[in-house]
Amino acid sequence: IAQIGKAFRNEITPGNFTFRTREFEQMEIEYFVKPGDQEKYFDEWKQAVWDFYKGIGVREDKMRWRAHDADELSHYSSRTEDIEYEFPFGWGELFGLADRGQFDLSQHEEFSKQKLHYQDPQTNEKFVPAVIEPSFGCDRSVLTVMLDAYREDEMGGETRVYMAFDPKVAPVKVAVFPLMKKEELQGPAKEIYNSLKSKFNVEYDESGAIGKRYRRQDEIGTPYCITVNYDGLEDGTVTLRDRDTGEQKRIKIDEIDQYLAL
């Protein structure tokens, strides 16, 4: 059972932007397992959640697991571990994983006076399921992705600030430009933009020098920019620029979809 909703903690002192707030979005899963199998599924969830954060671009060298000491554990938990992230203000909790045992359903049984046993369809064994609980903070996850993506480097002799979002979570996947604000370039560029906008989050920009347009897209974390120039009118190609390296290469117009889908 998965749910997302508002959580409130009035004792928390707000600080560090959205890392600590009195009201926040919490996402939790109650994963029911056979008693005695918790360790197996706990370890499976550990790997799955680590892969999830890595998959949306969070750097592995900025994350670590921390197991709760015995004096930290809730009375109903036999094992709790957190993923911590190295924020600019130090290591802090990003995600929590708890083995809650049979406490949750046993409490429901006690106070509702209703049996909450599960019957195994293969063995006909009846038991009260145990619970593994992965718990995410939505706001804190978003904050982590943004902080992890922030980069500063030098390009073209100037300091550049950009957001190195993984393409899966970048607000804009690709931007399409005509090299100059000329009708013969605008038409093909708009055709490409229109062909892509139903499949990806795309922006079209023809305002200002091409270098400034690249920088604007770097700042919002757009992974790729496509530029239509005069050579492309002759050979059916465009220039595709990579955000992180600034490298540019020529690709065929009919290869754009395939390239962006990688």
C-alpha positions, 0 to 999 in steps of 0.5 A: 500500500503506497500513499502520499500526503501532508505531514506536520511536525510542529516541533521542528525549527525550519532551516536550510531552505526546504530541508526542514519545514513544519509542513511537508509531503511525505511518501510511504509504502507499507510492504507486507511480507511473511514474518521471518522474511523481513531481512530478505525484503529489507535488503531488496528495498535497500538496493531498489531505493539506492538504484532509484536515486542513482537513476534520477541522477544523484551521485553515489559518492554523495550518498551513504547508508546509516543504520540506526543504533539500538537506542535510536530504534522505535520500539516496534522496529528491529532494524532501520536504516537511512540514506543520507546525502551530503548537503552543503550544510552536512550529511542529512537524512534523505530516505528511511527504511524500517522493519516494523515487524507485525506491530502495525497489523497487530495494533489494528487487530487489537483495537478494531477487534477484526482479524487481519490474518493472511492465508497463504494460497499455497500452504493455507498457513495463516499469519499476521503479515510483517511490514517493511516501510520505505519512507521518502520525503518528496520535498527533500528528494526534490531539494536533493536532486536540485542541489546535486545537479548544481555545477560551476565550470568555465566555458569559453573563458567565462564562468558558467553555472548550469544544472546537470539534471539527468535527462529523465528529470530535466524540466526541459529535455531539448531546446530547438534554435534557428542559428539566426532569426531568419525565415529560411532557418525559422521554418525548419526549426519550428518543424523540428520543434513541432515534431518533438513537442508531443514526445518530449518537453521542448522549448523553442528559442530564437531570441538573442545570440546563439551563445546566450541561448545556450547559456539560458538552457544550461541554467535550467538544465536542458541536456541537449540543444538542437540548432538549425543552420544553413549547412543543414538546409543542404544536407538535412542535418542539425547541430546537437550540443551536449550541455555537460561538455559543450561538445557539438556534433552533426546528426541527421534530422531523422535521427533526432528522435532516436538520439533523444530516446537513449 
